[in-house]
Amino acid sequence: MVFHPDRRRTEDASGQPAHLRRVPAGGHRRLSRAVEVQEAVKGLILQRGLTTGDPLPTESELMEELGIGRNSVREALKVLQAVGIVDIRHGFGMFVGRMSLNGLVDELTFHSRMTLQEERNHLGHLIEIREILESGLVQRLIDGHVDHDLTPHLPAAREVIEQMEAEALVGPVSPETDRLFHDVLYRPLGNPLVGRLLGAFWEVYHQLGDDLGPPDETPADVARKHRHIYTAVITRDRPSAATAVRVHFDGVRARLARLGQP
């Protein structure tokens, strides 16, 4: 299918496509050509009301519609693919991509590794942000179900806790099980960005696991701390929930503090 923009809606008075419109003199600094092309593709997606998984025009169609060369189109698509806006499936075509935080994870991991020996390193700041976020999330869970038993809303969290405790009896709790607990615990909030953000924080932390050295906590400690969070939530005990989240991150803080010791 060939995609042709609606010229009546996308051209300005000069006949130029709106998504490639120049910034007037005296306004903001003119965008570079590479950024202009990226913005043009994003503008096309928005103008047509496309959503995740919808097909995009081919390279040739984009060249014709935007009036730009193949190299410019390809460079723009590479950038948009890296940030998850475009999904290129070789042999199938191009589609609107899913939101991805992979670029953020890579950048945070790299800069955190650079500053691990500093007193207030990037990873320490990231852990602080995640703790603040989770402290608020558990309170939101409790407040959102004041008149109801939360247990039926969190069957997956209970199952993951039981899996943690089973793993702790024979060895370490797997990182995947740990991550899954935080994912399923907040699902009743109905906010899909929560899992993505927590997953990004988790990925940075675990990519730096070897740099931090072995944990001080036993597998039983890990399972117990997660059990305390779960219990505080289902019993709607706000003070205990706040304490449980804080204690959960004590082990991470201890590993970071140990890096600064001679």
N, C-alpha and C positions, 0 to 999 in steps of 0.2 A: 504494500500500500504506500503510495507517495503522499508525503505530508506537505501541504502548501498553506502557509500562514494566511490569515484573513487580512489583506492589505488595508482594508478600511479601518481596521482596529489597530494594526501594528505599525503604520507609517505616520510620521509627523507631517507638518505642513510642507516641509521641504521634500517629501517623498522618501525620506530615509527611514528604514526600519526602526521602530521605537527601541528595540533591544540593543541597537548599535548607535543610539543617539549620542552626539557629542555633548560634553559639558560646556556651557557657555563660558566665554571669556570672563575672568573675574570670579568665576565660581570655584568649585573644588578642583584640585589638580586632576588633569586628564588621566584616565586609566591607561595602563600599558596595553598594547595590542593583545597580548596573551590573556590578560584579565578581561578585556572587552569580549573576547570570543567566549570565555568561560561564562561570563554574565549573559551573553546572548543565548547560549544553550540553556542556562537555567531559566532565562526569561521565556524561552519557547515552552519549556515544561510547564511553567506556571500559567502561561496564556492559554494553553490547551487543556488545563485542568488534569494533567496526567498524574498518576499516582504510582506507588511502588509496584514494579512488575510490568508496567505498561511499556509497549515497544516504542523505541525512538527512531527518528529518521536515520537512514544510512549516512555514511560519510559523504557520499556523492550528493545526497539530498541536502545535507547541511551546507555543503559548499555552495550549492546553487541558491538555497534560500537565504543564506547569510552573506553571500557574495565574497567569500574568502577562500584561500588556497587550502589544499589538502594538508600540508604540514601544520598550518595553524589549527585546523580542525583536530588533527591527531594529538597535538600537544595539549590542547584544551581538554580533550576527552581523557587523556592520561591523568591529568590533574583531577578532573571530576571523578574518575574511577577511584583514585587514591583516597578520596574523602567520602566515597560511598554514594555519590549522587548519581553516577552512571555505572551500570553493570554491563560489562562487555563479555558476551559469551561467544567465543570463537566457533563459527559454524552455525550460529543461531541468530546473531544480531546484537543489538544494543537495547537496553531496557533501563527504566528508572530504577535506581538501586535502593537498597535498604540503608537506613542510617547506620553508619559505622563509626566507632570511636578508635579504630585501629591506629590512625595517625596520632591521636592524642596519647594512646598507650605507648607507642614507640618513642615519642618525644619525652614523655614523663619518665620513662624507664631510662633513657639515655642521660638526661640531665640529673636524675636522681643518683645514678651510678657515679656521675662526675662529682657529686657533692656529698657522698656517703660519709666521708671522714670529717665533715664540718659539723660544728655543734648544732646548728639548726639546718639540717639538710632538706632537700626537696621531698624526700620520702617521708620524713617526719611531718612536714607540713601536710602532705597528702593524707597520712594516717589521721592527723588531727581533723581534717575536713571530713573524712569518712566517718569518724566517730561522732562528730556533730550531726551529720546527716542521719546516721542510724539512730542516734538518741531521739531525734525528732520523729523518725519513722515509727519507732515502737510506741511513742506517745500517741501518734495519729491512729495507729491500729487500735489502741485501747479506747481512745475517745470516739472512734467511729462505731464502736459496738458496745456502748455503755449499758444498754438494756438487754443484751443478748450474751449467751455463752459463746465464747470465741472458739471453743474446741472444734465444733463442726466446720468452721471456716478454715481451719489449719490442719487438715488431715495429712497433707504432704509434708508439712514441717515436722509433725510427730513421727512420721515414717523415716524422715532423714535423721532425726535425733536417734531413733532406735538403730539405724544403720551405723551412725557414728559410734554408739556404745558397743555395737557388735565388733566393729573394726578395732576399737580401742582394746578389746580383750585379747587380740592376737597380734597387734602391731600398731603402727601409726594410723591416724585418721587421714584418709586420702584427701589431697587438695580439692578434688572434684566434689567430694561429699561436703566438705566445708563450704565451698562456694554455693552448692545447691541449696544448703540450708538458708542462706541469706536471700537467695533468689525466691524461694517458695514462701518464705515467711511474710514477705511484703506483697505478694500477689493479690490478696484481698483488697488492697488499696486501689487497684485498677489503674495504676500509673505505669505504663510500659517503659518509661525513661528510667525509673528507679533501678530495675534490673540491669539495664545497659550501663548506667553510671557506676553502680557497685561492681559490676563485672569488670569494668575498665580499671577501677582502683585495685581490685583483687589481682588482675593480670599483672599490673606493674609490680605489686608486692611480691608475687610468686616468681616473677622473672628475676627478681633480685635476691631470691632466697639463698642462693649459694654465697652471695656477697655478705649476707647477714650472719652466716654461721648457723649451727644447729640451734633449734629452739630450746628454751629452758623448761617448757611445759611438757608433762607426760601426755600420752594420748588420752589417758583418763581425765586429765585436767581439761583438755580441749573439749571432750564430750560433755563434761560437767558444766563448763561455762556456757555452752550452747543450750544445755538443758535448762539452766537458770534463766536465760533470756526467754525461752519458750514458756516456761512456767509462769514467769512474771507477766507475760502478755496475756495468756489465757485466763489468769486470775485477775486481770485488770489492776495489777498492783503497780502504780506509776513509780513510786520511789524505788521499789525493787528492780523495776525494768531499767531505770536510769543507772542504778548501781551495777546491774548485770552487764549492760553495754560497756560501761567504763572498765570493769574488771576484764571483760573480754579482750580489750585492747592493751591491758597491762603487759601481756606477754610480748606484744609487738614493740612496745616502748622499751621493754627490758633489752630486747635484741639490738635496738638502735643505740641505746645507752652504752651497751657493751662495746660497740665499735669505737667509742671515744676513750676507752680505758687503755692505759699503756700496757 
